[in-house]
Each structure stands twice: as C-alpha cells, then as structure tokens.
C-alpha cells in the first residue's frame, strides 16, 4: 500500500525544494525493464555537471529496456518544475515513436511494485517531444499507461491527449511545470504557459497499454490521489536539470 508523504512541512506558502542534489542519484530509484528494481544497467542514468543524463553509451542493443528513475517519496498535491533537452540519436532497434521522445510520470505506482519485464509504470505522463522535421509535434501532451482521466466531466480513455504547446527544436532547453492537485486536477505548463488541463486521474480497469489489474486486485482505489514521480528513459538520450517541487498541501 502506497503512503503519501508531504515534501515539506505544512505552511502558508511552502518553499521550492530541489529533488536532485546535482551530484548523484541519492533520493531516486531506477527501474529498467528486465532488471531488478534499484539496478542501473549500463549507467543508463548518470549525473554530470548538475544534470541527470539518460545515456545509451553502454548499450549494445536497446532490446526493449525501457527505464524510469523514480523519486523515493510519493506526492499528492504539488507543483513540479524542471528543464529538459534532447541530445544524440535514439537507439537503432527502439521503436520509431521514441525518437526525440521522453517525459516525466506522475501519480505513478512504485518501482518496487513493477513486474521484472514491465516497460512502463501505471501512471500519467507529461510527455516531452521535439521537432522531427515532419510538421507539428507538440510537447506537453498527457499519455496514460494503465490510466484514464476526465476532461470537463467526460471520461477520456485514449492513450494520448494532445496539448496546445508549440513544437521545439531538439537541442533547446525547455522549461515545464506540472500542477498536481491530488485527484482533483492536473495542469501542464510549458515555458510558463498553460497547455493542457484534466481532472480525475484514475486507474484503467480495462488494462490498456499497461495493466492496472494487479494494483486493483491488491486494493488500490480506482481514483488516483497520489503517487511517485519518475523520469523516463525509452531509447532516446535526454537531459534533465533544475528539478524542483513545491508542496501544495494545506
């Protein structure tokens, strides 16, 4: 059973708190498909010059080794902000959709609860995308592995809901912010502008993309109130920096 823990003690106006110390991965737990929780195969996640870098330099083949780097604490009501930047090229044997594609997961299941070969945690993803030179490719979408959501009172079961954000070049640092208010509402912002909002994040009993059946059978409520935050590694090198959280707890 997950237990939500507030990032900081209650106060009228909580401070911003860094989730990354800029030196190592203390406070974070990797989970890569095909590897035990806590293993960081081939140094997939590494720290350099105050940046968390997703690297595939040590890989021969990608071989569906989708990875995520999880916070050690679950959160419920908060603002999360960070910057991301794509670099290099995707792994040759990864599916084409991972090209210039990454993201940050919220309301995620714990890494310890994932199956050994599970590629994606049951969660909601603030998706990061960049220009492939093929037309509009908005960043800031929401993807829903094992989850659904509502928009203006209507249940949305499609896997991707597009944002209104622009398309960015791959080598540009992009600032994102996500406002998470438990089960009430989630708001995506890119470079300070709102690009998407939705309500009632929830487990998907139909098990599309990733099955939430195990969580539901274990007694997890359908409506998601809290969960872990996870940085994504799905075959494309990407950098993350300035990862900060501000509690919105009363």
C-alpha positions in Angstrom: 0.0 0.0 0.0 1.5 3.4 -1.0 1.7 6.1 1.6 1.8 9.7 0.5 4.4 11.8 2.2 4.4 15.6 2.1 7.6 17.0 0.6 7.8 19.7 3.2 6.1 20.6 6.5 2.7 22.4 6.2 3.0 26.1 5.9 1.0 29.0 4.4 3.5 29.2 1.5 5.8 26.2 1.0 9.3 26.8 -0.4 10.6 25.2 -3.6 12.6 22.1 -2.8 15.2 20.5 -5.1 14.6 16.8 -5.7 18.0 16.4 -7.2 21.2 17.3 -5.4 23.2 17.8 -8.6 25.9 15.3 -7.5 24.4 11.8 -7.5 21.1 9.9 -7.6 20.5 9.9 -3.9 16.7 10.0 -3.3 16.0 8.3 -6.6 15.5 4.6 -7.6 15.9 3.3 -11.1 13.8 0.5 -12.6 14.7 -0.7 -16.1 12.7 -3.5 -17.8 14.4 -6.8 -17.5 16.4 -5.7 -14.5 15.7 -5.8 -10.7 14.5 -2.6 -9.0 17.4 -0.5 -8.0 19.7 -1.6 -10.7 21.1 1.0 -13.1 22.3 -1.2 -16.1 25.0 0.3 -18.3 24.8 3.5 -16.4 21.5 4.4 -18.1 21.0 7.2 -15.6 24.1 9.3 -14.8 24.9 12.6 -13.3 27.2 15.1 -15.0 27.6 18.9 -14.3 24.4 19.1 -12.3 22.4 17.3 -15.0 20.7 13.9 -14.9 21.5 12.3 -18.2 19.8 9.4 -19.9 22.7 7.7 -21.7 22.9 4.6 -24.0 26.7 4.7 -24.5 27.0 1.4 -22.6 24.3 -0.4 -24.6 24.8 -2.8 -27.5 21.1 -3.0 -28.2 18.1 -1.3 -26.6 16.2 -4.6 -26.5 13.1 -3.0 -25.0 14.9 -2.0 -21.9 12.5 0.9 -21.1 13.6 2.6 -17.9 12.4 5.1 -15.3 14.1 6.9 -12.4 11.7 7.2 -9.5 11.6 9.6 -6.5 11.7 7.7 -3.2 8.7 9.6 -2.0 5.1 9.6 -3.2 3.4 13.0 -3.6 -0.2 14.2 -3.9 -0.6 18.0 -4.2 2.3 19.9 -5.6 4.0 22.0 -8.3 6.8 20.3 -10.1 9.2 22.1 -12.5 12.2 21.2 -14.4 14.0 21.7 -17.7 14.7 19.0 -20.4 16.8 18.9 -23.5 17.2 16.1 -26.1 20.6 15.1 -27.3 22.1 12.5 -29.6 20.1 9.9 -31.5 17.7 7.2 -30.5 18.8 3.5 -30.2 18.5 1.9 -33.7 16.4 -1.0 -32.5 14.0 1.1 -30.4 10.5 1.7 -32.0 10.3 4.8 -34.1 8.0 6.7 -31.8 10.7 7.1 -29.2 12.6 9.4 -31.4 13.0 12.7 -29.6 10.5 11.5 -27.0 10.7 11.3 -23.2 8.7 12.6 -20.3 8.0 12.7 -16.6 5.5 10.4 -14.9 3.2 11.5 -12.1 0.8 9.5 -9.8 3.0 6.5 -10.6 3.0 3.1 -9.0 6.2 2.4 -7.0 9.2 0.9 -8.8 9.1 -2.0 -6.3 5.6 -2.9 -7.4 6.5 -3.2 -11.1 7.0 -6.6 -12.8 10.5 -7.5 -13.9 9.8 -7.0 -17.6 7.3 -4.2 -17.2 8.2 -1.4 -19.6 6.1 1.5 -18.2 4.7 2.1 -14.7 1.0 2.6 -14.3 1.0 6.4 -14.2 0.2 9.6 -16.2 3.0 11.1 -18.3 3.8 14.7 -19.1 5.2 13.9 -22.5 8.3 15.6 -23.9 8.6 15.8 -27.7 10.8 17.7 -30.2 10.7 18.5 -33.9 11.4 15.7 -36.3 11.1 17.9 -39.3 7.8 16.4 -40.2 5.4 19.1 -39.1 3.7 19.9 -35.8 4.8 17.8 -32.8 3.6 19.5 -29.6 5.3 18.8 -26.4 3.4 18.7 -23.1 0.8 16.0 -24.1 -0.5 13.6 -21.5 0.0 9.8 -22.0 -1.9 7.3 -19.9 -0.2 3.9 -19.4 -2.7 1.9 -17.3 -4.8 5.0 -16.5 -7.7 7.2 -17.7 -8.7 10.8 -17.0 -11.6 13.2 -17.3 -11.8 16.5 -19.1 -14.8 18.7 -18.3 -16.7 15.8 -16.7 -16.2 13.4 -19.6 -14.2 10.2 -19.3 -11.2 10.1 -21.7 -9.8 6.7 -22.5 -7.5 7.5 -25.4 -3.8 6.9 -24.7 -2.6 10.4 -25.8 -4.3 13.8 -25.3 -2.5 16.5 -27.2 -1.6 19.8 -25.7 -1.7 23.3 -27.2 2.1 23.7 -26.8 4.3 24.6 -29.8 6.9 22.4 -31.4 10.5 22.9 -30.1 13.9 22.0 -31.7 15.6 19.0 -30.1 18.7 20.9 -28.8 16.7 23.6 -26.9 16.3 23.6 -23.1 12.5 23.6 -22.4 11.0 24.6 -19.1 8.0 22.7 -17.9 5.7 22.9 -14.9 3.0 20.5 -13.8 0.5 21.4 -11.1 -1.0 18.3 -9.4 -3.9 18.6 -7.1 -4.5 15.1 -5.9 -7.4 13.6 -7.7 -9.0 17.0 -8.5 -7.0 18.4 -11.4 -3.7 18.4 -13.2 -2.4 21.3 -15.2 0.5 21.2 -17.8 2.6 24.3 -18.5 5.4 24.9 -21.0 7.7 27.9 -20.7 5.2 29.4 -18.3 2.0 29.0 -20.4 -0.8 26.5 -19.7 -1.1 24.0 -22.5 -3.4 21.3 -21.0 -5.6 20.5 -18.0 -7.5 17.5 -17.0 -9.3 16.0 -13.9 -9.9 12.8 -12.0 -6.8 10.8 -12.9 -7.7 7.1 -12.4 -6.7 3.5 -12.9 -7.8 1.9 -16.1 -9.8 -1.3 -15.3 -9.5 -2.4 -19.0 -5.7 -2.5 -18.7 -4.9 -0.7 -22.0 -1.2 -0.1 -22.7 -0.2 -1.3 -19.2 -2.3 -3.5 -17.0 -3.5 -1.9 -13.7 -5.2 -5.2 -12.8 -2.6 -6.2 -10.2 -2.9 -2.8 -8.4 -6.7 -3.1 -8.4 -6.6 -6.6 -7.1 -4.2 -5.5 -4.3 -6.8 -3.0 -3.2 -5.6 0.2 -4.9 -8.5 2.7 -5.3 -9.5 3.5 -8.9 -9.2 7.2 -8.3 -5.6 8.3 -8.1 -4.8 10.7 -5.3 -1.0 10.4 -5.1 1.9 8.5 -6.5 5.6 8.7 -7.4 7.4 10.9 -9.9 9.6 9.3 -12.5 11.9 10.5 -15.3 11.7 8.4 -18.4 14.3 6.6 -20.5 12.8 4.9 -23.5 15.6 4.7 -26.0 16.4 8.4 -26.7 19.2 10.2 -24.9 17.7 13.2 -22.9 18.9 15.5 -20.1 17.0 16.8 -17.1 18.0 19.7 -14.8 16.7 22.1 -12.1 14.2 19.5 -10.8 12.2 21.3 -8.1 9.0 20.7 -6.2 6.7 23.0 -4.2 4.2 21.3 -1.9 0.5 22.5 -2.2 -0.5 20.6 0.9 -2.6 22.6 3.4 
